[in-house]
Amino acid sequence: MYDIKKTCAVYSVSEALQLLQENPGALIVNGGTDVMIRLKERKIKEAVLVSVLHVEELRGVSLRDNGDIAIGAGTTFDEIYQNALIRENIPALAYAANQVGSPQIRHVATIGGNICNGAVSADSVPTLLCYDAMLEIADCNGIHTLPLRGFHTGPGMVGLDKTRELLQTIIIPRNEYENRSASYIKFGQRNAMEIATLGCAVSVHLSADKCSISDIRIAMSVAAPTPLRCRETEKSLIGAPLTKQTISALRKGVLNEVKPRDSWRASKQFRLQLSKELSERAFRQAVEAAGGKVYD
Ligand SMILES: Cc1cc2nc3c(=O)[nH]c(=O)nc-3n(C[C@H](O)[C@H](O)[C@H](O)COP(=O)(O)OP(=O)(O)OC[C@H]3O[C@@H](n4cnc5c(N)ncnc54)[C@H](O)[C@@H]3O)c2cc1C
C-alpha cells in the first residue's frame, strides 16, 4: 500500500543532511501526517524517507538570550499549545495550534511540517506571518535565516531546497511578540478534523493611549494561492482611530487584496465574504487583547 523503498531514522540534523546528500530524492518526514497521506495516495513512489522524529535539536520551545522565542521545527502542535512561554507571550499561536485536526493529529503533527508542506490552509502560518516570524534553515554549510513572508512560493511550494536543506527553527523576534497582540480565527464547516475554508490572523500594536493603530498585520489562509499578508490594507490603517470607519476601511481593503477561488469546500464568493467577516472579528479580538476598544 505504501511504496517505501527505505526509511532511515536519524538523531541529529547533520545526520539528516548527510542522508539527503547521499540519497537523491530522499524526503524528510517528521510527524508524517502529510507524507503518509501522499504515500497512500501514491503521489510519492519508491520513497526514501529520512525520519527526523527523534532529533532532539528540532524539538521544543526556548527563550534565547536576546529574548527571541525559538520553536524547533519538530515541535508538535500539542507541545506548542501546552507550552507556557507560548501561552504567555504568543497566545494566538497556542490557539491556532489547537485548531489543527484532532488531539491525535496534534500529538504528532509538527509546526515545521505545517510550514514546509506549503499548504495554503496551514493553520499555524497566518499567526506566524502576523509576528513576522523568521526561519532558520540548515544545510551542510551551516544555518541561514529567511523571513516566513515570501517563503511560500506557490500552491504546495516553499523556498526550501528539499534535496539539501531542512527547516530547523522558527523564530518569533522579541520586538514582535512584546509589542503586539494577535488573534486567529479559522472558519471550517465543522469544529474538528477540518481544513480551514479560510483563516485570518490580525495583530495590532496600539498607540500609548490605546485609541489608534500604531501598526497592524493582517494575514490569511486559503484567500489566495499562497498564505497572504494584506500589505496595502495594513499600510492604509497605520494611525487610524479605533472606530467604525476604520473597520469599514479594513473590510474594503482586504477585499481588494484577497484572490480566493472556488473549490468543493466553498465558493469564491463565500470566501470573499469570509475575508471581510473574519478580518473584522480578528481585528476586534486583537484590539481587545491589546487593551483597546473599537468605538462603534
Ligand atoms: C486527519 C488530518 C487532519 C489535518 N488537519 C489539519 C488542520 O486542521 N490544519 C492544518 O493546518 N493541517 C492539518 N493537517 C495537515 C498536517 O497534519 C499538518 O500540515 C502537519 O503540521 C504536518 O506536520 P508533519 O510533521 O506531520 O509533517 P510531515 O508529514 O512529516 O511532512 C510534511 C512536509 O514537510 C516536510 N518537512 C517536515 N519537517 C520538515 C523540516 N523540519 N524541514 C524540512 N522539511 C520538512 C516533509 O518533507 C513534507 O514535505 C491534517 C492532516 C490530517 C491527516
The ligand as a Tripos MOL2 file, in Angstrom:
@<TRIPOS>MOLECULE
LIG
   53    58     1     0     0
SMALL
NO_CHARGES

@<TRIPOS>ATOM
      1 C1         -6.6460   13.9330    9.5080 C.3       1 LIG1
      2 C2         -5.7990   15.1440    9.2630 C.ar      1 LIG1
      3 C3         -6.2530   16.3850    9.6790 C.ar      1 LIG1
      4 C4         -5.4780   17.5300    9.4650 C.ar      1 LIG1
      5 N1         -5.9550   18.7390    9.8870 N.ar      1 LIG1
      6 C5         -5.2150   19.8620    9.6980 C.ar      1 LIG1
      7 C6         -5.7060   21.1220   10.1520 C.ar      1 LIG1
      8 O1         -6.7830   21.2520   10.7240 O.2       1 LIG1
      9 N2         -4.9120   22.2080    9.9270 N.ar      1 LIG1
     10 C7         -3.6900   22.1180    9.3030 C.ar      1 LIG1
     11 O2         -3.0190   23.1380    9.1450 O.2       1 LIG1
     12 N3         -3.2140   20.9210    8.8640 N.ar      1 LIG1
     13 C8         -3.9420   19.7970    9.0440 C.ar      1 LIG1
     14 N4         -3.4770   18.5840    8.5950 N.ar      1 LIG1
     15 C9         -2.2260   18.5300    7.8560 C.3       1 LIG1
     16 C10        -0.9860   18.1430    8.7050 C.3       1 LIG1
     17 O3         -1.3420   17.4590    9.8850 O.3       1 LIG1
     18 C11        -0.1460   19.3610    9.0900 C.3       1 LIG1
     19 O4          0.2530   20.0770    7.9590 O.3       1 LIG1
     20 C12         1.0900   18.9820    9.9060 C.3       1 LIG1
     21 O5          1.5360   20.1240   10.5700 O.3       1 LIG1
     22 C13         2.2270   18.3890    9.1210 C.3       1 LIG1
     23 O6          3.2860   18.0950   10.0200 O.3       1 LIG1
     24 P1          4.0420   16.7030    9.9980 P.3       1 LIG1
     25 O7          5.1380   16.7650   10.9980 O.co2     1 LIG1
     26 O8          3.0970   15.5710   10.1310 O.co2     1 LIG1
     27 O9          4.6320   16.7430    8.5220 O.3       1 LIG1
     28 P2          5.2050   15.5730    7.6200 P.3       1 LIG1
     29 O10         4.0930   14.8000    7.0100 O.co2     1 LIG1
     30 O11         6.2550   14.8180    8.3470 O.co2     1 LIG1
     31 O12         5.9210   16.4740    6.4960 O.3       1 LIG1
     32 C14         5.1750   17.3740    5.6860 C.3       1 LIG1
     33 C15         6.0940   18.0090    4.6520 C.3       1 LIG1
     34 O13         7.0350   18.8700    5.2890 O.3       1 LIG1
     35 C16         8.3700   18.4110    5.0740 C.3       1 LIG1
     36 N5          9.0620   18.5910    6.3370 N.ar      1 LIG1
     37 C17         8.6500   18.1960    7.5790 C.ar      1 LIG1
     38 N6          9.5060   18.6410    8.5070 N.ar      1 LIG1
     39 C18        10.4810   19.3100    7.8570 C.ar      1 LIG1
     40 C19        11.6470   20.0210    8.2740 C.ar      1 LIG1
     41 N7         11.9800   20.1430    9.5390 N.pl3     1 LIG1
     42 N8         12.4180   20.5900    7.3150 N.ar      1 LIG1
     43 C20        12.0830   20.4880    6.0160 C.ar      1 LIG1
     44 N9         11.0050   19.8490    5.5590 N.ar      1 LIG1
     45 C21        10.2030   19.2690    6.4750 C.ar      1 LIG1
     46 C22         8.2590   16.9790    4.5880 C.3       1 LIG1
     47 O14         9.3300   16.6170    3.7540 O.3       1 LIG1
     48 C23         6.9340   17.0250    3.8570 C.3       1 LIG1
     49 O15         7.1360   17.5530    2.5670 O.3       1 LIG1
     50 C24        -4.2220   17.4190    8.8140 C.ar      1 LIG1
     51 C25        -3.7620   16.1540    8.4020 C.ar      1 LIG1
     52 C26        -4.5320   15.0440    8.6400 C.ar      1 LIG1
     53 C27        -4.0060   13.6930    8.2030 C.3       1 LIG1
@<TRIPOS>BOND
     1     1     2 1
     2     2     3 ar
     3     2    52 ar
     4     3     4 ar
     5     4     5 ar
     6     4    50 ar
     7     5     6 ar
     8     6     7 ar
     9     6    13 1
    10     7     8 2
    11     7     9 ar
    12     9    10 ar
    13    10    11 2
    14    10    12 ar
    15    12    13 ar
    16    13    14 ar
    17    14    15 1
    18    14    50 ar
    19    15    16 1
    20    16    17 1
    21    16    18 1
    22    18    19 1
    23    18    20 1
    24    20    21 1
    25    20    22 1
    26    22    23 1
    27    23    24 1
    28    24    25 2
    29    24    26 1
    30    24    27 1
    31    27    28 1
    32    28    29 2
    33    28    30 1
    34    28    31 1
    35    31    32 1
    36    32    33 1
    37    33    34 1
    38    33    48 1
    39    34    35 1
    40    35    36 1
    41    35    46 1
    42    36    37 ar
    43    36    45 ar
    44    37    38 ar
    45    38    39 ar
    46    39    40 ar
    47    39    45 ar
    48    40    41 1
    49    40    42 ar
    50    42    43 ar
    51    43    44 ar
    52    44    45 ar
    53    46    47 1
    54    46    48 1
    55    48    49 1
    56    50    51 ar
    57    51    52 ar
    58    52    53 1
@<TRIPOS>SUBSTRUCTURE
     1 LIG1         1 GROUP 0 **** ****
